[in-house]
Amino acid sequence: MPALLAEDLLNEMIPPLKGTDSAGKAARWLDEFHVAQLPVLDNRHYRGLVTEADLADFDDPEMLLADLPLGYADAYVRPDQHFYRVMELAIENKIQLVAVVDERQEYAGVVTIADALAAFGQQPAGGQGGIIVLTMEERDYSLTQISRYVEENNAKIVSAHVAQDEIDPYRIRLTLKLNTDNLARITATLERFGYVVTAQFSGAAVASEDDQERYDALLRYLSV
């Protein structure tokens, strides 16, 4: 299967706003489309994202978005970038969606973090595979780099799930499903580069029915 690119995952259901739209319209659309951010354009050029927090600071629903200071102007990907990069930007910036902008800086659409995560499930897996759970500071998160370490050991990431670490709010937990049961070398490589491996599960090494149930439950969780 060829690599999925940002242009392959554009979400046609989420519309952009214009600078001539009002703050009130932005608030209505955020609610209607159940998102925390929406892109704002100046003609066809991406200006940034308007967020719920932005609108909370202004009481005038008639204020134009062109008059609001917008963030995330640099949080975009090119159409030909891998969907890993979409996920990285979303995690780095704590946003639900990432704009796709072409070489002329013209807006092409958005990819949501949910769509990017779902793309993992479209990657083919060989065998039952294994699972590795990592914890790290958000600033150390790079799915592209982690994938490179995995692939150096002749394996591939076939799905992933990112969540806030329940113990430390400044850290994230990354759960990876791999297309191999042989996790020892991969784990050693990740630990050598400073990643903390908190758990690992091998489908080929399930010792009991209880372990099998936990393993299967984790696989179902990752496939949701």
N, CA and C atoms as a LAMMPS dump frame, in Angstrom:
ITEM: TIMESTEP
0
ITEM: NUMBER OF ATOMS
672
ITEM: BOX BOUNDS ff ff ff
-5.0000000000000000e+02 5.0000000000000000e+02
-5.0000000000000000e+02 5.0000000000000000e+02
-5.0000000000000000e+02 5.0000000000000000e+02
ITEM: ATOMS id mol type element x y z
1 1 1 N 0.846 -1.199 0
2 1 2 C 0 0 0
3 1 3 C 0.885 1.255 0
4 2 1 N 0.652 2.197 -0.942
5 2 2 C 1.451 3.424 -0.941
6 2 3 C 1.17 4.269 0.288
7 3 1 N 2.145 5.109 0.623
8 3 2 C 1.989 5.972 1.802
9 3 3 C 0.801 6.906 1.616
10 4 1 N 0.038 7.079 2.689
11 4 2 C -1.071 8.023 2.659
12 4 3 C -0.54 9.421 2.925
13 5 1 N -0.92 10.355 2.066
14 5 2 C -0.465 11.734 2.173
15 5 3 C -1.603 12.616 2.681
16 6 1 N -1.24 13.823 3.071
17 6 2 C -2.246 14.753 3.59
18 6 3 C -3.372 14.978 2.583
19 7 1 N -3.03 15.075 1.301
20 7 2 C -4.053 15.337 0.289
21 7 3 C -5.037 14.172 0.145
22 8 1 N -4.648 12.985 0.625
23 8 2 C -5.534 11.826 0.556
24 8 3 C -6.566 11.818 1.677
25 9 1 N -6.365 12.657 2.69
26 9 2 C -7.194 12.601 3.888
27 9 3 C -7.977 13.885 4.138
28 10 1 N -8.118 14.731 3.128
29 10 2 C -8.837 15.999 3.299
30 10 3 C -10.273 15.734 3.738
31 11 1 N -10.719 16.45 4.753
32 11 2 C -12.063 16.304 5.292
33 11 3 C -12.981 17.336 4.639
34 12 1 N -13.848 16.86 3.76
35 12 2 C -14.712 17.761 2.983
36 12 3 C -15.875 18.31 3.812
37 13 1 N -16.06 17.787 5.021
38 13 2 C -17.215 18.188 5.831
39 13 3 C -16.936 19.421 6.685
40 14 1 N -15.678 19.817 6.801
41 14 2 C -15.329 20.954 7.656
42 14 3 C -14.991 22.15 6.77
43 15 1 N -15.823 23.198 6.786
44 15 2 C -15.611 24.334 5.888
45 15 3 C -14.684 25.38 6.511
46 16 1 N -14.013 26.18 5.68
47 16 2 C -13.232 27.298 6.202
48 16 3 C -14.108 28.533 6.397
49 17 1 N -13.682 29.401 7.284
50 17 2 C -14.302 30.706 7.456
51 17 3 C -13.506 31.754 6.688
52 18 1 N -14.12 32.922 6.474
53 18 2 C -13.448 34.035 5.802
54 18 3 C -13.228 35.172 6.781
55 19 1 N -12.285 36.014 6.472
56 19 2 C -12.031 37.179 7.316
57 19 3 C -13.226 38.093 7.414
58 20 1 N -14.112 38.057 6.404
59 20 2 C -15.308 38.897 6.405
60 20 3 C -16.456 38.278 7.202
61 21 1 N -16.262 37.058 7.71
62 21 2 C -17.267 36.437 8.572
63 21 3 C -17.168 37.006 9.98
64 22 1 N -18.262 36.933 10.702
65 22 2 C -18.307 37.508 12.044
66 22 3 C -17.893 36.489 13.1
67 23 1 N -17.551 37.013 14.277
68 23 2 C -17.234 36.141 15.416
69 23 3 C -18.445 35.29 15.787
70 24 1 N -19.647 35.867 15.645
71 24 2 C -20.861 35.119 15.942
72 24 3 C -21.042 33.919 15.017
73 25 1 N -20.76 34.123 13.734
74 25 2 C -20.851 33.021 12.773
75 25 3 C -19.823 31.948 13.11
76 26 1 N -18.623 32.373 13.458
77 26 2 C -17.576 31.416 13.829
78 26 3 C -18.016 30.569 15.018
79 27 1 N -18.609 31.217 16.024
80 27 2 C -19.073 30.494 17.211
81 27 3 C -20.148 29.476 16.835
82 28 1 N -21.066 29.86 15.95
83 28 2 C -22.129 28.946 15.528
84 28 3 C -21.557 27.742 14.782
85 29 1 N -20.582 28 13.898
86 29 2 C -19.996 26.913 13.117
87 29 3 C -19.171 25.972 13.994
88 30 1 N -18.464 26.514 14.968
89 30 2 C -17.716 25.647 15.887
90 30 3 C -18.67 24.683 16.585
91 31 1 N -19.812 25.201 16.98
92 31 2 C -20.805 24.365 17.652
93 31 3 C -21.451 23.381 16.677
94 32 1 N -21.776 23.858 15.493
95 32 2 C -22.471 23.015 14.516
96 32 3 C -21.609 21.848 14.041
97 33 1 N -20.32 22.11 13.853
98 33 2 C -19.435 21.066 13.326
99 33 3 C -18.674 20.325 14.427
100 34 1 N -18.977 20.67 15.674
101 34 2 C -18.412 19.96 16.834
102 34 3 C -16.882 19.937 16.797
103 35 1 N -16.298 21.091 16.552
104 35 2 C -14.838 21.228 16.553
105 35 3 C -14.447 22.394 17.455
106 36 1 N -13.19 22.392 17.87
107 36 2 C -12.689 23.462 18.737
108 36 3 C -11.952 24.536 17.947
109 37 1 N -11.668 24.253 16.674
110 37 2 C -11.002 25.232 15.826
111 37 3 C -11.576 25.138 14.411
112 38 1 N -11.469 26.26 13.676
113 38 2 C -11.797 26.273 12.257
114 38 3 C -10.788 27.157 11.524
115 39 1 N -10.429 26.795 10.282
116 39 2 C -9.497 27.629 9.52
117 39 3 C -10.148 28.912 9.041
118 40 1 N -9.339 29.964 8.95
119 40 2 C -9.802 31.263 8.448
120 40 3 C -8.935 31.638 7.249
121 41 1 N -9.605 32.06 6.159
122 41 2 C -8.902 32.385 4.929
123 41 3 C -9.008 33.871 4.599
124 42 1 N -7.99 34.366 3.934
125 42 2 C -8.005 35.683 3.304
126 42 3 C -7.927 35.413 1.805
127 43 1 N -9.058 35.559 1.108
128 43 2 C -9.21 35.018 -0.232
129 43 3 C -8.968 33.512 -0.141
130 44 1 N -7.955 32.984 -0.832
131 44 2 C -7.686 31.546 -0.744
132 44 3 C -6.501 31.241 0.169
133 45 1 N -5.971 32.268 0.833
134 45 2 C -4.762 32.092 1.627
135 45 3 C -5.105 31.817 3.089
136 46 1 N -4.423 30.847 3.651
137 46 2 C -4.651 30.435 5.037
138 46 3 C -4.054 31.451 6.006
139 47 1 N -4.886 31.955 6.933
140 47 2 C -4.438 32.942 7.918
141 47 3 C -4.162 32.339 9.284
142 48 1 N -4.828 31.245 9.594
143 48 2 C -4.683 30.647 10.908
144 48 3 C -5.991 30.004 11.332
145 49 1 N -6.076 29.626 12.613
146 49 2 C -7.279 29 13.15
147 49 3 C -7.967 29.921 14.141
148 50 1 N -9.268 29.984 14.079
149 50 2 C -10.037 30.652 15.125
150 50 3 C -10.485 29.569 16.098
151 51 1 N -10.349 29.833 17.392
152 51 2 C -10.638 28.829 18.406
153 51 3 C -11.738 29.306 19.346
154 52 1 N -12.265 28.359 20.104
155 52 2 C -13.262 28.722 21.118
156 52 3 C -12.681 29.713 22.108
157 53 1 N -11.411 29.524 22.467
158 53 2 C -10.76 30.437 23.421
159 53 3 C -10.656 31.845 22.852
160 54 1 N -10.369 31.957 21.534
161 54 2 C -10.306 33.282 20.902
162 54 3 C -11.637 34.015 21.066
163 55 1 N -12.718 33.328 20.771
164 55 2 C -14.034 33.957 20.781
165 55 3 C -14.499 34.291 22.186
166 56 1 N -14.011 33.546 23.159
167 56 2 C -14.401 33.807 24.551
168 56 3 C -13.874 35.151 25.041
169 57 1 N -12.828 35.646 24.367
170 57 2 C -12.218 36.913 24.785
171 57 3 C -12.94 38.131 24.221
172 58 1 N -13.917 37.915 23.334
173 58 2 C -14.584 39.042 22.676
174 58 3 C -16.1 38.923 22.858
175 59 1 N -16.709 40.014 23.276
176 59 2 C -18.139 40.012 23.556
177 59 3 C -18.985 40.411 22.347
178 60 1 N -18.35 40.997 21.325
179 60 2 C -19.105 41.529 20.19
180 60 3 C -19.244 40.466 19.101
181 61 1 N -20.423 39.871 18.91
182 61 2 C -20.584 38.836 17.887
183 61 3 C -20.492 39.373 16.469
184 62 1 N -20.566 40.709 16.312
185 62 2 C -20.477 41.315 14.981
186 62 3 C -19.039 41.584 14.558
187 63 1 N -18.092 41.428 15.475
188 63 2 C -16.69 41.676 15.133
189 63 3 C -16.249 40.721 14.023
190 64 1 N -15.536 41.278 13.028
191 64 2 C -15.087 40.452 11.911
192 64 3 C -13.84 39.663 12.294
193 65 1 N -13.732 38.477 11.731
194 65 2 C -12.569 37.637 12.016
195 65 3 C -11.274 38.282 11.514
196 66 1 N -11.385 39.122 10.507
197 66 2 C -10.194 39.833 10.011
198 66 3 C -9.589 40.728 11.08
199 67 1 N -10.403 41.12 12.066
200 67 2 C -9.921 42.005 13.132
201 67 3 C -9.442 41.238 14.363
202 68 1 N -9.542 39.913 14.309
203 68 2 C -9.09 39.105 15.446
204 68 3 C -7.663 38.618 15.22
205 69 1 N -6.845 38.622 16.275
206 69 2 C -5.522 38.005 16.153
207 69 3 C -5.672 36.489 16.167
208 70 1 N -5.2 35.825 15.115
209 70 2 C -5.352 34.383 14.994
210 70 3 C -4.024 33.679 15.245
211 71 1 N -4.105 32.513 15.842
212 71 2 C -2.921 31.697 16.046
213 71 3 C -2.826 30.583 15.009
214 72 1 N -1.755 29.798 15.116
215 72 2 C -1.538 28.592 14.307
216 72 3 C -1.358 28.878 12.818
217 73 1 N -0.874 30.086 12.493
218 73 2 C -0.65 30.417 11.084
219 73 3 C 0.419 29.521 10.465
220 74 1 N 1.325 29.002 11.292
221 74 2 C 2.392 28.136 10.778
222 74 3 C 2.081 26.655 10.954
223 75 1 N 0.921 26.335 11.518
224 75 2 C 0.559 24.933 11.769
225 75 3 C -0.176 24.375 10.55
226 76 1 N 0.572 24.079 9.502
227 76 2 C -0.015 23.512 8.294
228 76 3 C 0.952 22.518 7.67
229 77 1 N 0.433 21.697 6.773
230 77 2 C 1.263 20.755 6.028
231 77 3 C 1.046 20.994 4.542
232 78 1 N 1.981 20.48 3.754
233 78 2 C 1.828 20.492 2.303
234 78 3 C 0.996 19.275 1.877
235 79 1 N 0.348 19.347 0.72
236 79 2 C -0.475 18.213 0.285
237 79 3 C 0.286 16.897 0.177
238 80 1 N 1.592 16.971 -0.154
239 80 2 C 2.362 15.745 -0.381
240 80 3 C 3.105 15.266 0.864
241 81 1 N 2.805 15.833 2.035
242 81 2 C 3.459 15.366 3.254
243 81 3 C 2.704 14.174 3.844
244 82 1 N 3.46 13.282 4.496
245 82 2 C 2.905 12.064 5.08
246 82 3 C 1.95 12.417 6.215
247 83 1 N 0.946 11.563 6.421
248 83 2 C -0.032 11.87 7.469
249 83 3 C 0.591 11.805 8.859
250 84 1 N 1.766 11.185 9.025
251 84 2 C 2.48 11.257 10.303
252 84 3 C 2.674 12.712 10.722
253 85 1 N 3.01 13.558 9.733
254 85 2 C 3.297 14.961 10.044
255 85 3 C 2.043 15.679 10.527
256 86 1 N 0.882 15.301 9.993
257 86 2 C -0.381 15.874 10.473
258 86 3 C -0.537 15.598 11.962
259 87 1 N -0.279 14.351 12.351
260 87 2 C -0.433 13.974 13.748
261 87 3 C 0.556 14.707 14.64
262 88 1 N 1.791 14.836 14.155
263 88 2 C 2.798 15.539 14.943
264 88 3 C 2.389 16.98 15.215
265 89 1 N 1.92 17.68 14.168
266 89 2 C 1.508 19.076 14.347
267 89 3 C 0.308 19.187 15.279
268 90 1 N -0.632 18.269 15.147
269 90 2 C -1.813 18.31 16.004
270 90 3 C -1.428 18.128 17.467
271 91 1 N -0.524 17.195 17.722
272 91 2 C -0.093 16.955 19.104
273 91 3 C 0.732 18.131 19.62
274 92 1 N 1.667 18.612 18.809
275 92 2 C 2.53 19.721 19.23
276 92 3 C 1.71 20.953 19.596
277 93 1 N 0.676 21.224 18.821
278 93 2 C -0.105 22.451 18.994
279 93 3 C -1.407 22.242 19.773
280 94 1 N -1.696 20.982 20.121
281 94 2 C -2.932 20.643 20.856
282 94 3 C -4.166 21.137 20.107
283 95 1 N -4.209 20.788 18.81
284 95 2 C -5.336 21.162 17.962
285 95 3 C -5.96 19.911 17.366
286 96 1 N -7.227 20.03 16.956
287 96 2 C -7.974 18.896 16.417
288 96 3 C -7.8 18.726 14.922
289 97 1 N -7.389 19.779 14.246
290 97 2 C -7.271 19.695 12.794
291 97 3 C -6.078 20.514 12.31
292 98 1 N -5.561 20.137 11.144
293 98 2 C -4.38 20.78 10.57
294 98 3 C -4.705 21.185 9.139
295 99 1 N -4.398 22.433 8.802
296 99 2 C -4.652 22.929 7.45
297 99 3 C -3.645 22.34 6.462
298 100 1 N -4.11 22.148 5.233
299 100 2 C -3.25 21.711 4.129
300 100 3 C -3.143 22.886 3.158
301 101 1 N -1.91 23.302 2.908
302 101 2 C -1.651 24.521 2.134
303 101 3 C -0.652 24.188 1.034
304 102 1 N -0.93 24.635 -0.2
305 102 2 C -0.036 24.285 -1.309
306 102 3 C 1.157 25.237 -1.397
307 103 1 N 1.974 25.034 -2.424
308 103 2 C 3.217 25.81 -2.563
309 103 3 C 2.959 27.292 -2.775
310 104 1 N 1.766 27.65 -3.246
311 104 2 C 1.403 29.059 -3.449
312 104 3 C 0.749 29.641 -2.2
313 105 1 N 0.807 28.848 -1.107
314 105 2 C 0.206 29.223 0.171
315 105 3 C -1.318 29.286 0.094
316 106 1 N -1.888 28.619 -0.904
317 106 2 C -3.336 28.582 -1.035
318 106 3 C -3.892 27.374 -0.282
319 107 1 N -5.017 27.587 0.35
320 107 2 C -5.661 26.582 1.19
321 107 3 C -6.238 25.449 0.35
322 108 1 N -5.96 24.203 0.749
323 108 2 C -6.488 23.039 0.039
324 108 3 C -7.534 22.298 0.861
325 109 1 N -7.529 22.483 2.19
326 109 2 C -8.473 21.799 3.049
327 109 3 C -7.864 21.516 4.414
328 110 1 N -8.518 20.667 5.186
329 110 2 C -7.993 20.298 6.496
330 110 3 C -8 18.78 6.646
331 111 1 N -7.108 18.307 7.501
332 111 2 C -7.104 16.908 7.936
333 111 3 C -7.31 16.919 9.443
334 112 1 N -8.253 16.131 9.935
335 112 2 C -8.469 16.071 11.375
336 112 3 C -7.553 15.019 11.992
337 113 1 N -7.264 15.188 13.276
338 113 2 C -6.445 14.209 13.973
339 113 3 C -7.146 12.854 13.972
340 114 1 N -8.487 12.84 14.041
341 114 2 C -9.228 11.576 14.006
342 114 3 C -9.032 10.857 12.675
343 115 1 N -9.046 11.623 11.575
344 115 2 C -8.831 11.014 10.258
345 115 3 C -7.412 10.485 10.128
346 116 1 N -6.445 11.221 10.686
347 116 2 C -5.053 10.772 10.612
348 116 3 C -4.854 9.49 11.418
349 117 1 N -5.469 9.428 12.599
350 117 2 C -5.376 8.209 13.405
351 117 3 C -6.041 7.038 12.683
352 118 1 N -7.178 7.303 12.058
353 118 2 C -7.883 6.234 11.353
354 118 3 C -7.05 5.696 10.196
355 119 1 N -6.215 6.552 9.619
356 119 2 C -5.38 6.112 8.498
357 119 3 C -4.428 4.999 8.905
358 120 1 N -4.051 4.967 10.184
359 120 2 C -3.182 3.894 10.638
360 120 3 C -3.845 2.541 10.432
361 121 1 N -5.15 2.5 10.647
362 121 2 C -5.854 1.237 10.529
363 121 3 C -5.905 0.717 9.11
364 122 1 N -5.578 1.564 8.128
365 122 2 C -5.582 1.144 6.732
366 122 3 C -4.241 0.551 6.311
367 123 1 N -3.261 0.597 7.201
368 123 2 C -1.962 0.047 6.877
369 123 3 C -1.99 -1.456 7.11
370 124 1 N -1.52 -2.268 6.14
371 124 2 C -1.621 -3.72 6.284
372 124 3 C -0.689 -4.244 7.351
373 125 1 N -1.148 -5.251 8.086
374 125 2 C -0.334 -5.888 9.113
375 125 3 C -0.073 -7.331 8.733
376 126 1 N 1.098 -7.838 9.079
377 126 2 C 1.431 -9.227 8.84
378 126 3 C 1.411 -9.976 10.157
379 127 1 N 0.534 -10.995 10.281
380 127 2 C 0.488 -11.752 11.521
381 127 3 C -0.228 -10.978 12.616
382 128 1 N -0.203 -11.547 13.81
383 128 2 C -0.913 -10.912 14.912
384 128 3 C -0.187 -9.686 15.425
385 129 1 N 1.134 -9.708 15.385
386 129 2 C 1.919 -8.534 15.739
387 129 3 C 2.063 -8.336 17.23
388 130 1 N 2.653 -7.215 17.6
389 130 2 C 2.896 -6.889 18.993
390 130 3 C 2.562 -5.45 19.271
391 131 1 N 2.571 -5.093 20.561
392 131 2 C 2.219 -3.741 20.989
393 131 3 C 3.283 -3.231 21.943
394 132 1 N 3.67 -1.975 21.753
395 132 2 C 4.611 -1.3 22.65
396 132 3 C 3.956 -0.016 23.134
397 133 1 N 4.056 0.249 24.428
398 133 2 C 3.514 1.477 25.018
399 133 3 C 4.684 2.321 25.508
400 134 1 N 4.746 3.572 25.042
401 134 2 C 5.818 4.503 25.406
402 134 3 C 5.233 5.686 26.164
403 135 1 N 6.05 6.3 27.015
404 135 2 C 5.673 7.571 27.615
405 135 3 C 6.812 8.558 27.399
406 136 1 N 6.462 9.82 27.178
407 136 2 C 7.481 10.828 26.863
408 136 3 C 6.905 12.217 27.085
409 137 1 N 7.789 13.201 27.162
410 137 2 C 7.338 14.581 27.19
411 137 3 C 6.825 14.964 25.808
412 138 1 N 5.855 15.851 25.774
413 138 2 C 5.27 16.23 24.489
414 138 3 C 6.312 16.779 23.525
415 139 1 N 7.29 17.498 24.057
416 139 2 C 8.308 18.099 23.181
417 139 3 C 9.191 17.052 22.514
418 140 1 N 9.22 15.83 23.072
419 140 2 C 10.045 14.76 22.512
420 140 3 C 9.276 13.895 21.523
421 141 1 N 8.015 14.207 21.316
422 141 2 C 7.19 13.379 20.438
423 141 3 C 7.486 13.671 18.974
424 142 1 N 7.899 12.632 18.251
425 142 2 C 8.071 12.723 16.801
426 142 3 C 7.734 11.361 16.214
427 143 1 N 6.554 11.22 15.656
428 143 2 C 6.145 9.942 15.115
429 143 3 C 7.033 9.539 13.939
430 144 1 N 7.478 10.527 13.187
431 144 2 C 8.366 10.232 12.066
432 144 3 C 9.659 9.597 12.567
433 145 1 N 10.246 10.162 13.624
434 145 2 C 11.494 9.636 14.167
435 145 3 C 11.282 8.255 14.776
436 146 1 N 10.212 8.087 15.546
437 146 2 C 9.927 6.79 16.17
438 146 3 C 9.721 5.733 15.09
439 147 1 N 8.99 6.078 14.036
440 147 2 C 8.769 5.141 12.94
441 147 3 C 10.089 4.733 12.294
442 148 1 N 11.008 5.675 12.195
443 148 2 C 12.319 5.364 11.604
444 148 3 C 13.065 4.333 12.445
445 149 1 N 13.021 4.497 13.779
446 149 2 C 13.688 3.531 14.653
447 149 3 C 13.061 2.147 14.516
448 150 1 N 11.732 2.109 14.406
449 150 2 C 11.046 0.832 14.251
450 150 3 C 11.435 0.175 12.932
451 151 1 N 11.434 0.962 11.866
452 151 2 C 11.726 0.408 10.538
453 151 3 C 13.174 -0.026 10.402
454 152 1 N 14.079 0.575 11.18
455 152 2 C 15.473 0.128 11.169
456 152 3 C 15.618 -1.299 11.69
457 153 1 N 14.61 -1.758 12.406
458 153 2 C 14.593 -3.126 12.923
459 153 3 C 13.652 -4.02 12.117
460 154 1 N 13.45 -3.655 10.856
461 154 2 C 12.668 -4.462 9.907
462 154 3 C 11.225 -4.681 10.361
463 155 1 N 10.617 -3.644 10.925
464 155 2 C 9.218 -3.707 11.346
465 155 3 C 8.524 -2.43 10.909
466 156 1 N 7.197 -2.42 11.049
467 156 2 C 6.417 -1.231 10.697
468 156 3 C 5.349 -0.982 11.756
469 157 1 N 5.027 0.299 11.941
470 157 2 C 3.896 0.691 12.778
471 157 3 C 2.637 0.538 11.942
472 158 1 N 1.664 -0.222 12.457
473 158 2 C 0.422 -0.415 11.704
474 158 3 C -0.773 0.275 12.357
475 159 1 N -0.639 0.703 13.604
476 159 2 C -1.637 1.593 14.194
477 159 3 C -1.023 2.248 15.414
478 160 1 N -1.626 3.345 15.855
479 160 2 C -1.084 4.075 16.994
480 160 3 C -2.206 4.829 17.69
481 161 1 N -1.989 5.082 18.969
482 161 2 C -2.956 5.853 19.75
483 161 3 C -2.182 6.754 20.699
484 162 1 N -2.476 8.047 20.649
485 162 2 C -1.814 9.029 21.502
486 162 3 C -2.802 9.519 22.541
487 163 1 N -2.369 9.568 23.794
488 163 2 C -3.237 10.049 24.869
489 163 3 C -2.393 10.772 25.904
490 164 1 N -3.055 11.605 26.681
491 164 2 C -2.363 12.256 27.796
492 164 3 C -2 11.205 28.835
493 165 1 N -0.815 11.321 29.398
494 165 2 C -0.41 10.416 30.464
495 165 3 C -1.254 10.711 31.706
496 166 1 N -1.887 9.664 32.255
497 166 2 C -2.782 9.884 33.388
498 166 3 C -2.029 10.327 34.641
499 167 1 N -0.753 9.971 34.73
500 167 2 C 0.036 10.275 35.924
501 167 3 C 0.654 11.667 35.851
502 168 1 N 1.168 12.029 34.678
503 168 2 C 1.865 13.299 34.499
504 168 3 C 1.232 14.061 33.342
505 169 1 N 0.531 15.189 33.594
506 169 2 C -0.152 15.917 32.52
507 169 3 C 0.792 16.547 31.499
508 170 1 N 2.088 16.596 31.82
509 170 2 C 3.052 17.167 30.891
510 170 3 C 3.674 16.104 29.985
511 171 1 N 3.207 14.871 30.109
512 171 2 C 3.722 13.789 29.283
513 171 3 C 2.577 13.178 28.484
514 172 1 N 2.925 12.482 27.422
515 172 2 C 1.936 11.768 26.63
516 172 3 C 2.273 10.287 26.623
517 173 1 N 1.245 9.477 26.34
518 173 2 C 1.421 8.036 26.214
519 173 3 C 1.141 7.661 24.768
520 174 1 N 2.071 6.947 24.163
521 174 2 C 1.945 6.53 22.762
522 174 3 C 1.906 5.008 22.716
523 175 1 N 0.803 4.463 22.218
524 175 2 C 0.651 3.023 22.092
525 175 3 C 0.781 2.646 20.627
526 176 1 N 1.729 1.772 20.32
527 176 2 C 2.028 1.38 18.949
528 176 3 C 1.69 -0.079 18.729
529 177 1 N 0.954 -0.378 17.687
530 177 2 C 0.796 -1.754 17.239
531 177 3 C 1.765 -1.966 16.074
532 178 1 N 2.547 -3.029 16.147
533 178 2 C 3.565 -3.324 15.142
534 178 3 C 3.199 -4.59 14.374
535 179 1 N 3.81 -4.772 13.22
536 179 2 C 3.523 -5.945 12.388
537 179 3 C 4.468 -7.099 12.7
538 180 1 N 5.064 -7.1 13.891
539 180 2 C 5.974 -8.175 14.284
540 180 3 C 5.774 -8.505 15.757
541 181 1 N 6.025 -9.772 16.096
542 181 2 C 6.007 -10.201 17.492
543 181 3 C 7.368 -10.025 18.151
544 182 1 N 8.405 -9.82 17.347
545 182 2 C 9.775 -9.724 17.865
546 182 3 C 10.04 -8.29 18.316
547 183 1 N 9.81 -8.022 19.596
548 183 2 C 9.85 -6.653 20.102
549 183 3 C 11.159 -6.292 20.791
550 184 1 N 11.994 -7.274 21.109
551 184 2 C 13.162 -7.023 21.958
552 184 3 C 14.103 -5.993 21.346
553 185 1 N 14.457 -6.164 20.085
554 185 2 C 15.411 -5.243 19.453
555 185 3 C 14.799 -3.855 19.287
556 186 1 N 13.501 -3.814 18.95
557 186 2 C 12.836 -2.519 18.778
558 186 3 C 12.803 -1.771 20.104
559 187 1 N 12.42 -2.475 21.171
560 187 2 C 12.379 -1.866 22.499
561 187 3 C 13.747 -1.356 22.905
562 188 1 N 14.791 -2.17 22.661
563 188 2 C 16.159 -1.766 23.017
564 188 3 C 16.575 -0.51 22.251
565 189 1 N 16.193 -0.439 20.973
566 189 2 C 16.536 0.739 20.167
567 189 3 C 15.836 1.982 20.705
568 190 1 N 14.545 1.875 20.993
569 190 2 C 13.804 3.024 21.507
570 190 3 C 14.354 3.494 22.851
571 191 1 N 14.688 2.541 23.72
572 191 2 C 15.234 2.911 25.029
573 191 3 C 16.614 3.544 24.887
574 192 1 N 17.372 3.087 23.917
575 192 2 C 18.702 3.668 23.693
576 192 3 C 18.607 5.14 23.301
577 193 1 N 17.525 5.51 22.647
578 193 2 C 17.332 6.906 22.241
579 193 3 C 16.472 7.684 23.231
580 194 1 N 16.313 7.135 24.429
581 194 2 C 15.716 7.914 25.511
582 194 3 C 14.233 7.75 25.718
583 195 1 N 13.574 6.892 24.948
584 195 2 C 12.141 6.682 25.146
585 195 3 C 11.922 5.695 26.295
586 196 1 N 10.881 5.931 27.088
587 196 2 C 10.558 5.064 28.219
588 196 3 C 9.473 4.08 27.783
589 197 1 N 9.816 2.8 27.756
590 197 2 C 8.863 1.755 27.401
591 197 3 C 8.187 1.28 28.677
592 198 1 N 6.886 1.529 28.792
593 198 2 C 6.174 1.178 30.022
594 198 3 C 5.489 -0.176 29.937
595 199 1 N 5.262 -0.675 28.708
596 199 2 C 4.636 -1.982 28.567
597 199 3 C 4.872 -2.495 27.158
598 200 1 N 4.842 -3.817 27.032
599 200 2 C 4.905 -4.427 25.707
600 200 3 C 4.133 -5.737 25.735
601 201 1 N 3.488 -6.051 24.609
602 201 2 C 2.659 -7.242 24.505
603 201 3 C 2.985 -7.926 23.185
604 202 1 N 3.257 -9.199 23.249
605 202 2 C 3.557 -9.971 22.051
606 202 3 C 2.471 -11.003 21.833
607 203 1 N 1.838 -10.977 20.672
608 203 2 C 0.785 -11.935 20.382
609 203 3 C 1.291 -13.362 20.369
610 204 1 N 2.569 -13.537 20.036
611 204 2 C 3.13 -14.883 19.979
612 204 3 C 3.53 -15.388 21.349
613 205 1 N 3.541 -14.489 22.356
614 205 2 C 4.03 -14.874 23.678
615 205 3 C 2.953 -14.767 24.747
616 206 1 N 1.69 -14.769 24.32
617 206 2 C 0.601 -14.702 25.29
618 206 3 C 0.595 -15.985 26.11
619 207 1 N 0.692 -15.852 27.432
620 207 2 C 0.928 -17.015 28.283
621 207 3 C -0.35 -17.646 28.807
622 208 1 N -1.433 -16.918 28.957
623 208 2 C -2.632 -17.453 29.576
624 208 3 C -3.861 -16.884 28.899
625 209 1 N -5.016 -17.457 29.25
626 209 2 C -6.259 -16.948 28.681
627 209 3 C -6.506 -15.509 29.1
628 210 1 N -6.171 -15.174 30.338
629 210 2 C -6.339 -13.796 30.812
630 210 3 C -5.478 -12.845 30.006
631 211 1 N -4.205 -13.25 29.742
632 211 2 C -3.314 -12.414 28.94
633 211 3 C -3.866 -12.241 27.529
634 212 1 N -4.406 -13.339 26.982
635 212 2 C -4.965 -13.277 25.632
636 212 3 C -6.138 -12.301 25.582
637 213 1 N -6.99 -12.329 26.609
638 213 2 C -8.133 -11.42 26.648
639 213 3 C -7.673 -9.965 26.72
640 214 1 N -6.654 -9.7 27.541
641 214 2 C -6.133 -8.329 27.648
642 214 3 C -5.545 -7.876 26.318
643 215 1 N -4.805 -8.769 25.686
644 215 2 C -4.172 -8.452 24.4
645 215 3 C -5.234 -8.154 23.344
646 216 1 N -6.255 -9.04 23.254
647 216 2 C -7.321 -8.835 22.274
648 216 3 C -8.085 -7.55 22.547
649 217 1 N -8.321 -7.235 23.824
650 217 2 C -9.029 -6.005 24.18
651 217 3 C -8.234 -4.779 23.749
652 218 1 N -6.916 -4.844 23.913
653 218 2 C -6.068 -3.728 23.501
654 218 3 C -6.089 -3.557 21.999
655 219 1 N -6.065 -4.662 21.253
656 219 2 C -6.144 -4.57 19.801
657 219 3 C -7.468 -3.952 19.371
658 220 1 N -8.558 -4.343 20.033
659 220 2 C -9.863 -3.749 19.691
660 220 3 C -9.888 -2.26 19.99
661 221 1 N -9.278 -1.878 21.109
662 221 2 C -9.228 -0.471 21.481
663 221 3 C -8.493 0.347 20.434
664 222 1 N -7.392 -0.186 19.926
665 222 2 C -6.606 0.538 18.935
666 222 3 C -7.311 0.607 17.58
667 223 1 N -8.227 -0.325 17.33
668 223 2 C -8.888 -0.343 16.029
669 223 3 C -10.144 0.504 15.997
670 224 1 N -10.546 1.082 17.155
671 224 2 C -11.753 1.907 17.214
672 224 3 C -11.565 3.177 16.394
